[in-house]
Amino acid sequence: MSTTGIRLLAPAPGWAHEADVVVVGSGVAGLTVALRCAAQGARVTVVTKAHLDDGSTRWAQGGIAAALGEGDTPAQHLDDTLVAGAGLCDEEAVRVLVTEGPDAVRRLMATGAHFDTSETTGEVLLTREGGHHRRRIAHAGGDATGAEISRALIEAVREARIEFIENALVLDLLTDADGNTAGVSLHVMGAGQRDGVGSVRARAVVLATGGMGQVFSATTNPAVSTGDGVALALRAGAEVSDLEFVQFHPTVLFLGRDAEGQQPLVSEAVRGEGAHLVDADGVRFMLGQHELAELAPRDIVAKGITRRMQETGADHMFLDGRHFGAEMWTKRFPTILAACRAHGIDPVTEPIPVAPAAHYASGGVRTDLHGRTTVPGLYACGEVACTGVHGANRLASNSLLEGLVFAERIAADIAAHPADPGAPVIPAPSRFPLLPSEARYAIQRIMTRGAGVLRSAASLEEAAGALHRMYADAAELLERDGKTAEPCVETWEASNLCLVSRVLVEAARRREETRGCHWREDRPERDDAAWRRHIVATLDPPAPRGLRPGGAVPATPATLTIRTTDTADFAPGPRPGGAHPTRPGTEQQR
């Protein structure tokens, strides 16, 4: 049972499995934690929502950033990261990333990942991406870096005989009587030795569940990215931070105004190699907007594209790489070339239609420099986490590096501080309402319209109202009639999406400025005096039923508590039960 008493409605676990460490997620972060923990003698179980290779890592095209090239230094990488983060990066976390990053990449190569190398020198080839002043992006297969990293790590996991459970949706955190992490409940989809709802009991849980791009109608994220890890952490009492900072990738293949679901990404590396952003008249509109033009940080390029779309009345812009020639497209960007041609576009002979789409969550579950959340024994790593590295806008290709570096730190911390939790507490019946499966699409439309690239007080208020009504109606039905949607994967996912969307919108409403990838049309300026600080959210349990003449007083729904930090300083300290003092002025949102 979670420390808040809030959990998804689900059948009681019908089976149990024991491990020392359970890792939820099978991308670069999750598999690196699993390998490092197993190497230290821990019994590790990896739980993944689909197959081992179906996470976001395999979709990463551009590469992994690290100061590996001649003349490059961690200090230069740090400077570029801080600039991209628009004043909200935690400098200590960034310093950890850039100083430990090069050796972490070398260890990844030793694990079996093969990066593209020079035919003459054998050295790793490096390219540039947006926001980088140096060539420091290592890539594999031209534009298939994530797929190669995923292949190497999965092969290593299988060789290490690490146990994994596929097709499993994690539901909630299990805790002992003192609030310490004791495992997770999960639902396995399909028949086998384990199917249906069960539990994995463990002394440490590592969330590596990826992002939440599916809160929007169009995203580069796979269908499994429904914010499950952030939602679990909130229900468990953990702090979540900076969720308003959703990065919209500037160059996603435009498939039409009504296109929904996962959209093909056109990697920033295409611009790094010299492709130009142009409008329908062939004008390079990013010139003069930033010293790096098309290679400015992603938030600036996404805003530049959106502004030009508004000015011209167009629904997309173009990325022109015709000057590359057929050979370069074939060798350097085979994945992108194939994706474009599959949709009837040939980048060799015509510009690629592009528009921004939801890509990466810079915020997430708040952690310290060892991946520890504010719930004892619960760790978070990768896109699900908020380490302070990305600030208000992630620097291109820092995501794979963050997953790698902080995964190793988590494994070291688990080994150095072995926990011994008691037996999981038997949970009380859930009073957290489930939303019907069709709510997923309603949420996506609400979020795209009200909290997308362009936001305003009015659009966010409309989104907040719609999400509140959706949740409140379900809560009232549960409280009044004892009815809720049937527990299943689709309703659990819809409920997770609603929860993370509510937090995102409330944080975006609170932040009355434009910073990084948070763009408020009604507050177009950055305001360091008021807003160089972080927004932190927690989920408080429902108030208990009371008695009054004539019958029971209904329980109030779980409430979101939103607070701002006093400074830009980031990392929290783990606190028993996840408690954190509330500063004056904290608001609660139903």
C-alpha positions in Angstrom: 0.0 0.0 0.0 1.3 3.5 -0.8 2.2 5.9 2.1 -0.8 8.1 1.1 -3.3 5.3 1.1 -4.1 6.2 -2.5 -3.9 3.5 -5.1 -5.6 2.3 -8.3 -8.6 0.1 -8.0 -7.4 -3.4 -8.9 -8.0 -7.0 -7.9 -6.0 -8.4 -5.0 -2.6 -9.8 -6.1 -3.0 -13.4 -7.1 0.7 -14.2 -7.2 4.0 -12.9 -5.6 7.6 -12.8 -6.6 10.6 -12.0 -4.5 13.7 -9.9 -5.5 16.2 -7.6 -3.9 15.6 -4.9 -6.5 12.7 -4.4 -8.9 13.4 -2.1 -11.9 10.3 -0.8 -13.7 11.2 0.0 -17.3 13.6 -1.4 -19.9 15.2 1.6 -21.6 18.8 2.8 -21.1 18.2 3.8 -17.5 16.3 0.7 -16.3 18.6 -1.8 -18.0 21.8 0.0 -16.8 20.5 -0.1 -13.2 19.6 -3.8 -13.5 23.1 -4.7 -14.9 25.0 -2.7 -12.3 22.9 -4.1 -9.4 23.2 -7.7 -10.7 27.0 -7.3 -11.0 27.0 -6.4 -7.2 25.2 -9.7 -6.4 21.6 -8.4 -6.1 18.6 -10.4 -7.3 17.1 -8.1 -9.9 13.7 -8.3 -11.6 13.0 -6.0 -14.6 9.3 -5.3 -15.2 8.5 -3.8 -18.6 5.1 -2.7 -20.0 5.6 -4.3 -23.4 8.6 -6.2 -24.7 12.1 -5.4 -23.5 12.9 -3.3 -26.6 9.6 -1.4 -26.8 10.5 1.6 -24.7 11.5 5.1 -25.7 15.2 4.4 -25.9 15.1 2.5 -29.1 13.4 5.5 -30.8 16.3 7.9 -30.0 17.8 8.8 -33.3 20.4 11.6 -32.8 22.8 10.1 -30.2 24.3 10.5 -26.8 26.2 13.7 -25.8 29.5 13.5 -23.9 32.8 15.4 -24.1 34.7 12.8 -26.0 36.2 14.8 -28.8 39.5 16.6 -29.1 39.3 20.1 -27.6 36.0 19.4 -25.9 35.7 19.5 -22.1 33.1 18.7 -19.5 33.1 22.4 -18.6 32.0 23.3 -22.1 29.3 20.7 -22.0 28.2 22.1 -18.7 27.9 25.6 -20.1 25.8 24.5 -23.0 23.5 22.5 -20.7 23.0 25.5 -18.3 22.2 27.8 -21.2 19.6 25.4 -22.6 18.1 24.9 -19.2 17.1 28.7 -19.0 18.2 29.3 -15.4 16.6 26.3 -13.7 19.3 23.6 -14.0 20.8 22.4 -10.8 24.5 23.1 -11.5 25.7 20.4 -9.2 23.6 17.8 -11.0 24.8 19.0 -14.4 28.4 18.8 -13.2 27.8 15.2 -12.2 26.4 14.5 -15.6 29.1 16.0 -17.7 32.1 14.8 -15.6 30.9 11.2 -15.2 29.4 11.1 -18.6 32.4 10.3 -20.8 33.5 7.3 -18.7 29.9 6.1 -18.5 29.7 6.1 -22.3 33.0 4.2 -22.5 31.5 1.6 -20.2 28.4 1.4 -22.4 30.7 0.7 -25.3 32.5 -2.0 -23.3 29.0 -3.5 -22.6 28.7 -4.0 -26.4 27.2 -0.8 -27.9 28.8 0.0 -31.3 29.0 3.6 -32.3 29.8 4.9 -35.7 33.5 5.3 -36.2 35.9 6.9 -38.8 36.9 4.5 -41.5 40.5 5.9 -41.4 41.2 6.5 -37.7 38.7 4.2 -36.0 37.7 7.0 -33.6 34.1 7.5 -32.7 32.4 10.0 -35.1 30.8 13.0 -33.4 28.1 15.3 -34.7 26.4 18.5 -33.5 22.9 19.1 -32.4 20.9 22.1 -31.2 22.4 24.1 -28.3 25.8 22.4 -28.6 28.8 24.6 -29.6 31.0 21.5 -30.2 30.6 18.2 -32.0 30.0 15.9 -29.1 27.1 13.6 -30.1 28.1 10.0 -30.6 25.7 8.1 -32.9 25.2 4.6 -34.2 23.7 3.2 -37.4 23.7 6.8 -38.7 20.4 7.7 -37.0 19.6 4.5 -35.0 21.5 5.2 -31.8 18.8 4.2 -29.4 18.1 1.0 -31.2 21.8 0.0 -30.9 22.0 1.0 -27.3 18.9 -1.0 -26.6 20.2 -4.0 -28.5 23.5 -4.0 -26.5 21.9 -3.6 -23.1 19.2 -6.3 -23.7 21.9 -8.7 -24.9 23.9 -8.0 -21.7 20.8 -8.5 -19.5 20.1 -11.8 -21.1 23.7 -12.9 -20.7 23.6 -11.9 -17.0 20.4 -14.1 -16.6 18.5 -11.2 -15.1 14.9 -12.1 -14.6 12.4 -9.9 -16.5 8.6 -9.8 -16.7 7.3 -8.5 -20.0 3.8 -7.1 -20.8 3.4 -5.9 -17.3 1.8 -2.6 -16.3 3.0 -1.4 -12.8 0.1 -0.3 -10.7 1.2 0.9 -7.3 4.0 1.0 -4.7 3.9 -1.5 -1.8 5.2 -0.3 1.6 5.7 -1.7 5.0 4.1 -0.4 8.2 6.8 2.3 8.5 6.3 3.6 5.0 9.4 2.0 3.5 9.3 0.7 0.0 8.6 -3.0 -0.1 7.8 -3.7 -3.8 5.2 -3.0 -6.4 1.9 -4.4 -7.6 1.5 -5.0 -11.3 -0.8 -6.5 -13.9 0.7 -9.0 -16.4 -1.2 -8.9 -19.7 -1.4 -12.5 -21.1 -1.3 -16.0 -20.0 1.8 -17.7 -18.6 3.4 -18.5 -15.3 2.3 -15.1 -14.1 -0.8 -13.4 -15.4 -3.3 -10.9 -14.0 -2.5 -8.8 -10.9 0.4 -9.8 -8.8 3.3 -8.3 -6.7 7.0 -8.2 -6.8 8.4 -7.7 -3.3 11.7 -6.0 -3.1 13.8 -3.8 -0.8 14.3 -1.2 -3.5 12.2 -0.1 -6.4 13.6 1.9 -9.3 11.2 3.7 -11.6 12.6 4.0 -15.1 9.2 4.1 -16.9 10.0 6.8 -19.4 7.8 9.8 -20.3 4.2 10.9 -20.6 4.0 12.1 -24.2 0.7 10.4 -24.6 -1.1 13.2 -22.7 -1.0 15.0 -26.0 -2.6 14.0 -29.3 0.6 14.1 -31.3 3.9 13.0 -29.8 7.1 11.2 -30.7 6.6 8.9 -27.7 5.4 5.3 -28.1 1.9 4.3 -27.0 3.2 2.9 -23.7 4.3 6.4 -22.5 1.3 7.2 -20.4 3.0 8.7 -17.3 2.6 5.5 -15.2 5.8 6.1 -13.2 4.9 9.7 -12.3 1.4 8.7 -11.4 2.6 5.8 -9.2 5.0 8.1 -7.4 2.3 10.7 -6.7 0.0 8.1 -5.3 2.9 6.9 -3.1 3.4 10.3 -1.7 6.6 11.3 -3.6 7.3 14.8 -4.8 7.0 15.7 -8.5 8.7 18.8 -9.9 8.8 20.9 -13.0 6.1 19.0 -14.9 5.1 22.2 -16.8 8.3 21.9 -18.8 7.4 19.6 -21.7 9.7 19.8 -24.6 8.1 19.9 -28.0 10.6 18.7 -30.6 10.8 21.3 -33.4 11.1 18.9 -36.3 8.5 16.1 -36.3 7.3 14.8 -39.7 4.0 16.6 -40.4 1.4 14.1 -41.3 -1.6 16.4 -41.4 -3.5 18.7 -39.0 -5.5 15.8 -37.5 -2.7 13.3 -37.1 -2.7 11.6 -33.7 -0.5 9.2 -31.8 3.2 8.5 -32.3 4.7 10.7 -35.1 8.0 10.1 -36.8 10.9 12.2 -35.5 13.3 14.0 -37.8 16.4 14.1 -35.7 18.1 17.3 -34.7 21.3 15.7 -36.2 19.8 16.5 -39.6 20.1 20.2 -38.8 23.5 19.5 -37.2 24.8 18.2 -40.5 23.5 21.4 -42.3 19.9 21.1 -43.2 17.9 24.4 -43.2 14.5 25.3 -41.8 12.5 27.2 -44.4 9.0 28.4 -44.9 6.9 27.7 -48.0 8.7 30.5 -49.8 12.1 29.1 -49.0 13.0 31.8 -46.5 15.4 30.6 -43.6 13.4 32.2 -40.9 15.7 31.2 -38.0 18.5 33.4 -39.2 18.7 36.4 -36.9 16.6 34.8 -34.2 19.6 33.2 -32.5 23.4 33.0 -33.0 23.1 29.3 -33.7 20.1 29.8 -36.1 18.6 26.3 -36.8 20.9 24.8 -34.1 19.5 27.0 -31.3 18.2 25.1 -28.2 15.0 23.2 -29.0 12.6 25.6 -27.2 13.8 28.5 -29.3 13.6 26.6 -32.5 10.1 25.3 -31.6 9.0 28.8 -30.8 10.5 30.1 -34.0 8.6 27.5 -36.1 5.4 28.2 -34.3 5.7 32.0 -34.7 6.4 31.6 -38.4 3.4 29.3 -38.7 1.2 32.0 -37.1 2.6 34.8 -39.3 2.0 32.9 -42.5 -1.1 31.0 -41.6 0.6 27.7 -42.3 0.3 24.5 -40.3 3.9 23.4 -40.9 7.3 24.5 -42.0 10.0 22.7 -44.0 13.4 21.1 -43.4 15.5 21.3 -46.5 18.3 18.8 -46.8 18.3 18.3 -50.6 21.9 19.5 -50.8 23.0 16.4 -48.8 22.5 14.2 -51.9 21.3 10.6 -52.0 24.5 9.0 -50.6 24.5 11.0 -47.4 20.8 10.5 -46.8 21.3 6.8 -47.3 24.4 6.4 -45.1 23.8 9.0 -42.4 20.1 9.0 -42.0 18.7 5.7 -43.3 15.9 5.5 -40.6 14.6 9.0 -41.3 14.9 8.5 -45.1 12.8 5.3 -44.9 10.2 7.0 -42.6 9.8 9.9 -44.9 9.5 7.7 -48.0 6.9 5.5 -46.3 4.8 8.7 -46.1 5.3 9.7 -49.7 8.1 12.2 -49.1 11.6 12.0 -50.6 14.1 14.2 -48.7 16.6 13.7 -51.5 14.4 15.7 -53.9 12.0 17.7 -51.7 11.9 19.5 -48.4 10.5 17.6 -45.4 7.2 19.1 -43.9 7.8 19.5 -40.2 6.0 20.8 -37.1 6.6 20.7 -33.3 5.1 17.8 -31.3 5.4 16.6 -27.7 8.7 14.9 -27.2 10.2 14.9 -23.7 9.3 15.7 -20.1 12.0 17.7 -18.5 10.3 17.4 -15.1 9.2 14.3 -13.3 9.7 12.5 -9.9 12.0 14.7 -7.8 15.3 13.0 -6.8 18.6 13.8 -5.3 22.0 13.2 -6.9 21.7 9.4 -6.1 18.3 9.0 -7.7 16.5 8.8 -4.3 13.0 10.2 -4.2 11.2 11.5 -1.1 9.8 8.0 -0.4 12.4 5.7 1.4 13.6 3.0 -0.9 11.9 4.4 -4.1 14.3 5.6 -6.8 13.7 7.2 -10.2 15.9 7.5 -13.2 15.7 8.6 -16.8 12.8 10.6 -18.3 10.5 9.7 -15.4 12.9 11.5 -13.0 13.6 15.1 -12.3 17.2 15.3 -11.2 17.6 19.0 -11.9 19.8 18.3 -15.0 17.5 19.6 -17.6 16.0 22.7 -15.9 13.4 24.4 -18.1 14.5 22.8 -21.3 16.6 19.7 -22.1 19.8 20.1 -24.1 19.7 17.7 -27.2 21.1 14.2 -26.6 21.5 14.7 -22.8 18.7 12.3 -22.1 20.5 9.1 -22.8 23.5 10.3 -20.9 21.4 11.2 -17.9 19.8 7.8 -17.9 23.2 6.2 -18.0 25.0 8.3 -15.4 22.3 8.4 -12.8 21.5 4.7 -13.2 25.0 3.9 -12.2 24.7 6.2 -9.2 21.4 4.5 -8.1 23.0 1.0 -8.3 25.9 2.2 -6.1 23.5 3.7 -3.6 21.4 0.6 -3.3 24.6 -1.5 -2.7 25.9 1.0 -0.1 22.6 1.3 1.8 20.8 -2.1 1.7 17.3 -1.8 3.1 15.4 -4.4 5.1 11.7 -3.5 4.9 9.0 -5.3 6.7 6.2 -7.2 5.1 4.0 -5.1 2.7 0.9 -3.7 4.4 -2.4 -5.2 3.2 -4.1 -2.3 1.4 -7.5 -1.0 2.3 -10.1 -0.8 -0.5 -9.3 1.9 -3.0 -11.3 5.1 -3.2 -9.4 6.4 -6.2 -11.8 6.5 -9.2 -10.9 4.9 -12.5 -11.8 6.7 -15.7 -13.3 5.0 -18.7 -10.9 4.0 -21.5 -12.3 6.6 -23.9 -11.2 9.3 -21.5 -7.7 8.9 -22.9 -8.6 10.6 -26.1 -10.6 13.4 -24.4 -7.6 14.1 -22.2 -5.3 14.3 -25.2 -7.6 16.8 -26.9 -7.9 18.9 -23.8 -4.1 19.0 -23.3 -3.3 19.7 -26.9 -5.7 22.6 -27.0 -5.0 24.1 -23.6 -1.4 23.1 -22.6 0.5 22.6 -25.9 3.3 24.6 -27.3 1.3 27.9 -26.8 -0.4 28.4 -23.4 -2.3 31.2 -21.7 -4.2 31.8 -18.5 -7.4 31.3 -20.4 -6.4 28.1 -22.2 -4.9 26.6 -19.0 -8.0 27.5 -17.0 -10.2 25.8 -19.6 -8.0 22.7 -19.5 -7.9 22.6 -15.7 -11.7 22.9 -15.5 -12.3 20.1 -18.0 -9.8 17.7 -16.3 -11.3 18.6 -12.8 -14.8 17.8 -14.0 -13.7 14.5 -15.6 -12.0 13.4 -12.3 -14.7 14.9 -10.0 -17.5 13.2 -11.9 -15.8 9.8 -11.6 -15.1 10.4 -7.9 -18.7 11.4 -7.2 -20.0 8.3 -8.9 -17.6 6.1 -6.9 -18.5 7.8 -3.6 -22.3 8.0 -4.2 -23.0 4.7 -6.0 -19.8 2.7 -5.4 -19.3 2.5 -9.1 -16.3 3.1 -11.3 -14.8 2.0 -14.6 -13.9 -1.6 -14.8 -10.3 -2.2 -13.8 -8.2 -3.0 -16.9 -5.1 -1.7 -18.7 -7.0 0.9 -20.6 -8.8 2.4 -17.6 -5.6 2.4 -15.5 -3.7 4.2 -18.3 -6.5 6.8 -18.7 -6.5 7.4 -14.9 -2.7 7.8 -14.9 -2.9 10.3 -17.9 -5.6 12.3 -16.1 -3.5 12.6 -12.9 -0.3 13.7 -14.6 -2.2 16.1 -16.8 -3.8 17.7 -13.8 -0.4 18.3 -12.2 1.1 19.6 -15.5 -1.7 22.1 -16.0 -1.7 23.3 -12.4 2.1 23.9 -12.5 1.7 25.7 -15.9 -1.0 27.9 -14.4 1.2 28.8 -11.5 4.2 29.7 -13.6 3.3 33.1 -14.8 6.2 33.7 -17.2 7.7 32.2 -20.3 10.8 30.1 -19.7 12.4 27.3 -21.6 9.8 25.1 -23.1 7.0 26.7 -21.1 5.5 29.4 -23.3 2.8 31.7 -21.9 1.4 34.0 -24.6 -0.1 36.2 -21.9 3.3 36.3 -20.0 5.8 36.4 -22.8 8.9 37.5 -20.7 11.2 35.5 -18.4 10.9 36.7 -14.8 13.9 35.6 -12.8 13.0 37.7 -9.7 9.7 35.9 -9.3 10.1 32.5 -11.0 13.7 31.3 -10.9 12.5 28.6 -8.7 10.8 25.2 -9.0 7.2 24.1 -8.7 6.6 21.0 -6.7 3.5 18.9 -6.5 2.3 16.2 -4.1 -1.0 14.2 -3.9 -2.7 14.3 -0.6 -5.1 11.4 0.5 -8.8 11.8 0.6 -10.3 13.1 3.8 -11.9 10.3 5.7 -15.6 9.9 6.0 -17.3 11.6 8.9 -20.6 11.3 10.6 -23.4 13.8 10.7 -27.1 13.7 11.6 -28.8 11.7 8.8 -25.7 9.8 7.6 -22.1 9.8 6.6 -20.3 12.8 5.2 -18.8 11.7 1.8 -15.0 11.5 1.6 -13.3 14.4 -0.3 -11.3 13.4 -3.4 -7.5 13.3 -3.3 -6.1 16.8 -3.6 -3.1 18.1 -5.4 -0.9 20.4 -3.3 1.2 22.8 -5.4 4.1 24.7 -3.8 7.1 26.7 -5.1 10.6 26.4 -3.8 12.2 29.5 -2.2 15.2 29.4 -4.6 16.4 27.7 -7.7 18.3 25.2 -5.6 17.0 21.8 -6.5 17.8 18.5 -4.8 15.6 17.4 -1.9 16.7 15.1 0.9 14.8 11.9 1.4 12.3 12.3 4.2 10.4 9.6 6.0 7.1 9.0 4.3 7.9 11.7 1.7 6.9 14.5 4.0 8.0 18.0 3.1 7.1 21.2 5.0 4.8 23.5 3.1 5.8 27.1 2.7 3.3 29.9 3.2 1.1 30.6 0.2 0.8 26.9 -0.8 -2.3 26.3 -2.8 -4.4 23.1 -2.9 -6.1 22.1 -6.0 -8.8 19.4 -6.1 
